[in-house]
Amino acid sequence: MKIKQIHHVAYRCKDAKETVEWYGKHLNMNFVLAIAENEVPSTKAPDPYMHVFLDAGHGNVLAFFELPTQPEMGRDQNTPAWVQHLAMEVESMDELLAAKERLVAGGIDVIGPVNHTIFKSIYFFDPNGHRLELACNIGTPEMLHKLDEVKWAMLDEWSQTKKAPKHAAWMHGGDA
């Protein structure tokens, strides 16, 4: 078996309507589907929910659950806030910069663009506290080839040492 594609990615939200409106306004995502039940189909637990689906482009779907009877949502306190995030690709640097401008004008704090050598990104949070990244690829085929050649060696070294291998130090101004 081989996965065809990701059907959807689901997160929890505080308010389904606010979330749908925010993603439509700030990221131009269309609201495509709502499913609401008083019982969870997979577990049969009596737990009412609203499940909303947004079009993230090219067959990608971003979904959210509002769970009004559950305790207020939090996040994993043992993981830094920068780790868990959803990264979405934009077509060009012009689009990335225009998105940043719109987000800032909408009162959203934005970090970046951050240069990751093969892509540049901006980072911000949605109204539910989920960290989002918009990224624009800028890597050359040669860069991507060099990274492909060392990926297993890097992973093997990391697995042994738990220290950053230097195989791709060129990405951050160091030696290869």
N, C-alpha and C positions, 0 to 999 in steps of 0.2 A: 504494500500500500504506500502511496505517496500523497501527501496533503495537496489538494488542488489549490486552495487559497484560504485565508482566514475569513470565516463567515461573518463574524463580528467580534469586537472586543467590548466587554461590559465593565462598567465601573458603577459605584454607588454615587448618588447625588442627594443633595439636601432638598431640592425642590425641582421636580421634573419640568414644570413650565418655565421657570427661570433659566434652567440649564438649556432647554431647547432654544429659547429666545437669545441667550448669550452666545451660543455657538452659531446661530444664524447671523446675528449682528456682527460678531467679531471675526468669525472664521468662514462666513458665507456657506455654512453647511445647511442643507435642506433637511427638514423634518420629514421622514419617510414612513414611519410606522409607530403606533402605540399599541401595547398589549397590557391589559390590566386584569388581574385575577384576585380573588380572595383566598385562594389556596395555591400553594406552589405545586405545579404539575409533577415535578420529579420526586418530591419528598412527601407530598400530600399534607404538608404543614399548613395550618390555618394562619396565613401571613399575607395580608393584602399588599399588593405592590402595583406600581406603574412602571412599565418597561418601555422606554422611548428609544428610537433608532434614528440616527442622523447619517446622511450621505457624506462621506469623507472623500469621495471621488474615486474613480477607477475601480468600482466594485468594493471599496473599503467602507465598512459600516462601523460607526462608533455608537455604542448603546449605553444607557444609564438605567439604574433601578432607583426609584424612590421607595423607601421602606418606612412608612409613617409609624408603625408600631414597634420598631426596633430602637434601641438606644442610639443617641446621636453618634454619627460616624466620626471616626478619628483616623489616624494613620499609624503605621508601624513606628513606634517610638525608638526602636533599636536600629532603624535605618535612616541615614541622613536624608533630608527633604530633597536633595538634588538627585538622588539615585532613582527612585521610582518616578518615571515620567513617560509620556506618550510623545514620540517624535513624529512629526508629519512633514513631508517634503513639499517645497514650493519650487516653481519652475526656474526662477532667476533671482539674482541679487536685487534687481529692481523690485520684484514682488516681495522679497524678504524685508527690504527697507520700507516699502509702502505699508506692509502689514505692521511693522513696528510703529510707524507713524500713526496709523489708525488706532492701534491698541493704546498707545500713550495718550492720544487725543480722547480716548474713551475712559481715561482714568486708571489704566492698568499699568502696574510697574513692570518694566521689561528690562532684562539683562541682555546685553549684546548689541551687535553681532559679536559672537565669540568665534575666533578663527581656529578650526580644528584641522587645518591644512587640506584635507580632502573635502570638507564641507564647512560652511559657516552657519551659525545658529543664533536664534534669539530664544529666550526662556521667559516664561510667565506662568501665572496660576489662574485656573478657572475659578468660578465662584464657589466650587465645592472643595477647593484646596488641592486639586490635582495639578501637578506640574506639567506644563506643556512645552514642547520645543517645536519651532518651525526651522527647517534646515534647507539649505540650498547647496547642492553638490557642486564642488569646484575642482575636484581631483582630476588629474589627467589619467589616461589609460596606463601610462608608465608608472605612476604612483600606485595605482590600484594593483598592477602586476607585482610591483615590489612587495606590497603588503600581502598579497596572496602567496608569494613564495615563502614567506617567513611565519605565516599564521600558526602552523603546527609546532614549529620550533619554539615560538613564543609561548604557546599554551603549555607545552611540555616543561619549559623552564619555569614558568609561573607555578605550575602544579608542584614542582619540587621545592622552589624557594619562597614563594609568595612575595616576591619582589619584582618590580617592573623590569622586564627584559629590555635589552638595548637594541634589539634587532631593527626597530623602526624609530630609533631616536631622531632620525632626520626629520620626522614630522614636527618635532618641537625644537629644532635648531641644533640638535646634538649630532654626534657621528652615527653613521649607519652601522 
